[in-house]
């Protein structure tokens, strides 16, 4: 079964080689569907693959519950955004899909990584392979955005590398172990290394102070690339924080330390700041990028509560945010592709001419706000309960910030919906049709936002067992 872990990583790379010669949807879409099926098969498999690399530091692939959840999420989101790209993109499809599929390969390597060396290798590959997606348009603005993305990502990775050097001896080769792999006392240097790693990985997730690449890169990248940057690649940073906190240091080593309090404060400030900036922003894709800055920090906040309810809320938020944000960016892409409109005020009456994309935008927007019965309500409920359980005296501050952010989210996501569907009786419009490559991903993601909110029991069951093993 060890070889099974290689197949989902290798198939996208092989498919990328085909895409370089024949970037056709009749060839690539079935292969991406096969990739999702392989990932699903691995969920029911077990095994470990160890390849000697450095003395005492092998490359290690191992599949656990965290890897299963994130690998399924990544493969599904890449499939849907990949299908969308065939109608959105009109030139250089081969170049785009080569790097798109190679990025998926690196993302799955992150999920299956069994130690920090393997994780760090795939993490750097993810950055370098996704860099051309931001650069795809080839304009001066896209070049600047791509360089900013690369610079912020490499600086964050350097902070993580410092932590890797410091923790390697104290964690038995930095092997990911449920509950932590520290073998000695928690020294001040180890705590500093832990904070550096969390902040470094947090840069990819859009947390202060390394958040500024998101609102720069997202508007310049093609919409399907923006969708995976926001909905999936940011979760690479989340996965790095999760592995650092729960599988290297352990919750007990960080509970009550300045590392926990610092990251919680940074996360809450990022939640509020991102929501405020999104509320004021007029360019739709940039507004969605600031929204990601805010919403992904919900996940970091939940992880650093170091409490079972908060942990469950964090993982749920990671999954549900991916579903909602990929859909929102693809809806924005549909508007751009069919009308060329990029600003919020230009979407006046868009619901009359493009009702399905705006309806899907509304559904996933409601989920992101946290309105029942949509998925986002479940994750935000658990995050609020986790905050109150972790800090009985001050937990209400975290819950209040989350509530305030939800109100701001409603303001900046639902105003385009109301103006788009209700422009007035005298509004003149022309119906615009979209092909199945646009409609299918949007409908699938909107349906997922509803169904995951109505039936979260299976995922919650996985998370309850996971939390019991690491807390």
Secondary structure, DSSP 4 states (H G I P E B T S, - for coil): -HHHHHHHHHHHHHHHHHHHH---HHHHHHHHHHHHHHHHHHHT---EEEEEEETTEEEEEE--HHHHHHHHHHHHHHHHHHHHHHHH--S-HHHHHHHHHHHHHHHHHHHHB-BHHHHHHHHHHHHHHHHHHHTTT--HHHHHHHHHHHHHHHHHHHHHHHHHHHHTTTTTTTB--TT----S---HHHHHHHHHHHHHHHHHTT-TTS-THHHHHHHHS-HHHHHHIIIIIHHHHHHHHHIIIIIII-HHHHTTSHHHHHHHHHHHHHHHHHHHHHHH--BHHHHHHHHHHHHHHHHHHHHHT-SHHHHHHHHHHHHHHHHHHHHHHHHHHHHHHHH---BGGGGTTHHHHSHHHHHHHHHHHHHHHT-TTSHHHHHHHHHHHHHHHH-TTTHHHHHHHHHHHHHHHHHHHHHHHHHHH-S-TT---------HHHHHHHHHHHHHHHHHHH--HHHHHHHHHHHHHH-
